[in-house]
Amino acid sequence: MDETSYRDRIDRLVEPGERVLAHAKAGPAHGAQPAPPPDLATPEAPAGRVHVGAVLVNLISPLVAWDRGDRLVDRVVWGVAGRGAAGSTASRLRHALNTPNPELAVRDVVLAVTDRRLLACLSGPTRVLSSREDDERAVARTAVVRSVPRAEVASARVGWHRLNPKRLRVDFTDGSWLAFTVPIAESGRPLRGIAAALSA
């Protein structure tokens, strides 16, 4: 789905008098993430060693979930995609984008910068092989899932991470940060627009 189709919808989601400066369709970067907010965290498994066999199972079969093994595999393969204490700005923003998806539908993440806030939006659900009508319905159901006042954004920049030259890192004033990417085949210009708007 073309990200330009989201601009009209974002204009309708902002408050009266709020100006949209930039927007981009992007996904949270793969890798180790900030801790979940304390009010939404699942109980931690008992402490123990990470066994090589469990990590290999995680690599061989992504359908097998083992929390500590998942975190180790994410860190080794993808690196760190965000940092922050439970309940930090990055923690709450990342969790807002990680909605339950029982129907296994595809949802786009759309970032927007206004003169007041950084907005994180999720599109309505659609299928991988969707029709034009499905795409239009998904855009129409796009909603803001989290907003961060501009005063809480310390900096933003786009740069290289491993093999991807188009990774947006947003740092917040509480010391937490979160990264977003686009597929390597897609242009990084919209992400650079987000970084420039947040840095202005």
N, C-alpha and C positions, 0 to 999 in steps of 0.2 A: 504494500500500500504506500502511495506517495505521501511523504510527510507534509507536503504543501497543503494537502487536503485537511490537515488539522488546524491550520491557522484561523479559519473562520470560527471553528468550535472553541478554540482557546479565547478568542476575542469575546465570546459570549460567556465564558466562565469567570472572567476577571470582574473585579468590582467596578462600579461606575467611576470614571475618571482615571482608572489604572491603565497605563500604557504597556503593551507587549513590545519588548525590545528584541527578543530572539526566541526561537524555539527549535527543537531538534528531536527526532525520533532516535532513541538510544536505549541500550539495555545496561543494567548493572553489570560491571565487569565480573568475570569469573575469578574465583580465588577466595582466600580466607576473608570472611566478612566480620564486621563489628558484632559484638555480643548482642543478643536480642534484648529489647526493653525488659526490665524486671517484672512488670505486670503481665508480660506475655511469654516469658521464658518457660521452657519445659524443664523438669527436674534433671539435674546433671547426673550422669552415670557415675558410679563409684570410681574413685581415682584408681589408676592402674597403668601398667605398661601398655604401649602400643605394640602389638605383635605384628611381625612381618607378614605372616599369613593373612591376617585380617586386612592389611593394606593391599596385598595382592588380590584378594577377593574383591575389594572395592574397585581396583583398576580393571579387572577382568569382567566383572559383572556390575554395571552401574545400577542395576535394579536392587542390589543388596545394599542396604543402608546400615552403616555402623558409624555413629557420630564422630568418635575420635579419629577413626580411619578416614572418614570423609574430609575432616578438617586438615589432616596431614597430607592427603592426596591433593586437595585444593592448594595448599601452600607450596608443595613441591612442583606441581604441574603448572599452576597459574600464577603463583605468587600471592601477594597480599592485595586485596581489592578494597579494603577499607579498614579503618581502625577507630576505636572509640569504646568507652565504657558502656555498660548496659544502661540504656536510658539517655545516652548522648544524642545529639542532633543526627549524626550519621546512623546510629543504631535505629532510631525511630523512622528515619527516612527509608532505610533499607527494608525494615520490616513492613512498612506501608506498601512497598512495591511487591512484597512476597505474599500475595493473597492466595487463599485456598483455591484450587483449580480442579474440582472433582470431574468436570466434563472434559478435561484435557484440551481446552480451547486455547487458541493463540491470542495473546493480548499484547498490544504495543505499549511501550513506555515512552511518554513524550515529556521532555523537560521544556519549561518555558521560563524566561526571565522577564519580569516586569520592572517598572520603576520602583516597586515596593517589595516584591517577593521573588523567591525561586519556587516555582511550582513543579511538582511531580504528578503527572497524570497517567491514568491507565485507560486504554481504549476499551470498548465493549468487546465481548468474546467473538472470535471468528474462527474459521477453519484454515488449514494450511492452503488448500486449493479452494479459495473463496471466490464467489462471484462479485461483480461490481455492487450489487445490492447488499451483499453481506458486508462489504467494506464500508459502504455508506452508513449502514446500520451501526457498525462498530465505531465509526467516527462520531455519529450522533450520540452514542452512549458514553463517550469519553468523559471522564470526571477527574477532578482534582482529588488525589488521595492524601497528599501532604503538601504543606507550604512552609517555607522558611523565610522569615523576614530578612531583607537584604543586610540589615545590621548584624545578623548572625553569620554571614558568609565572610570569611577572612580573605580568601583568594581562590582563584580558579585558573587552571592552565591545561593545555593539551600538549602531550608529549609522547615519546616512545615508552613502551613497556614490553619487554621481550620482543616479539616479532610484530607487534601492532603499534604503528606510529600515531594512532588516533585514539588515545585514551584521555578522557577528561577527568581531572582530579579536582574535586571541590573540597577545600579546607574550611572548617567552621571555627568560630571564635572559642568554642569550648575545647579545642584541640583535636576533635575527631575529624575524620575525612572519609570520603566515599568516591569511588571511581566508576565511570560509565564508558562504554565503548560502542562503536558501530562495527558491523562486519568489515573485514579488510577490503572487500570489493567495493564498499560504499565510500562516498566522499566524507572527509573529515571537516568540511567547511561549516556545516551546521553546529558541530561541537565547538569549533573555534569561535563561532558567533556567540554561543552561550558563554564561553570563557571571557570573551571581550566585553559582553554586556555586564557580567558580574564584576569585572575588574574596572569598569568605568566609574 
